[in-house]
Amino acid sequence: MMPADSTTKSAYESFLKAACDRLGYSETIASLLALAAMEIKVEIPIIRDNGELAIFTGYRVQHQNARGPCKGGLRYHPQVDLDEVRGLASLMTMKTALVNIPLGGGKGGITCDPRSLSARELETLTRKFVKRIHREIGPNSDIMAPDVGTNARVMGWIHSEYSAIYGHSPAAVTGKPIALGGSAGRETATGDGIAIVTREYARHRNIRLDGATAAIQGFGNVGINTALAYRKLGIKVIAISDSRGAVYREDGIDIEALAKRKRERGTIADAEGHETISAGELLETKCDFLVPAALGNAVTGDNADRISAGAIIEGANGPLTRQADEILAARGIDVVPDILANAGGVIVSYFEWVQNLQREVWPEERIEKELARILGKAAGEVFSHARDKKLDYRSAAFDIAVARVKEALDATGF
Ligand code: GLU
């Protein structure tokens, strides 16, 4: 694979620097916000099912906690490394600040291929990771959540391991199974949030949603739930991919049928009644909304010229490289940035944390209403700031987020 023209971390640093310049902040502030407050790297040995010893590397990066405890997902993927986790952690600081919830930013990961590990191996790996880092995480310091390659089940193991040391502590991790204090609406929150932000964007741009079309890259938690939420808005999803294949259907994809196929066969590739397309063609689909909802650096300087969507809604974290961003801006294709578009997940994580701390259980309607209120407000702020200052949406979002973090740093009195 060709190296991308930027990494999540280097792209973050240039967005940050540009925002600090616009806001008139010193180089020191820019450097401070480029660095993580704490970085943890641990080796995790486990005995595999075949009796052999295997050693995995785990990371947790706590980027910023001026606005509240660090918050962010835990990723299980072969490409996880310290540099990627750093970039993703800093994006979380900007995300929580942009949507104005009282949390900071963090991210973790274990370099592994979860699909090649048994449930027992994954459980052992997760519990050992918590044993290694438990002193540094918790409800008031750093709260993990699902990300690529992890899910409610993994969060349940984290909860159980952490609680075995500190006593019942559901607020130490979010995205848990409902039976362990998880929140209604958390599973679908990122996709629901993407739909809310898309609706606000369409309102701002006067785009009719009924009959609009979308292509979605990725059919994991974010991709599936975005597809379902888009359908409720009347948006027709015409192309979807996963890591092993991509399909197209002009009349709209039967999302449940595709989800069933994915559950049964592990992939959507070659689904009957659909045209098979390549991963590249998926990204180049002519549609109103392209939602990259898989990994980082999906759209680069190499393919940004061929994007034919009206707008890109960033479902994944960091799906565009710096060059892609520049090319799309020059071509007049709007990009709704990750820190706004996919913030629904961390917002409902925040609701879960609040419910756990207060020993409360909120009904689903309350979650839906509050999610729409918080995201609607953040989206409105980004779109009006962009209009007033003649900025693209990512720059507008960074201005708002960086200013909020700076305000908290100033208020701490350092
Ligand atoms: N992993 C998700 C994200 O990147 C959710 C994080 C959370 O809920 O803390 O936003």
Residues whose N, C-alpha, C, O or C-beta is under 5 A from the ligand:
A	BS01	LIG	K71 G72 G73 I143 A145 P146 D147 N342 G345 V346 S349
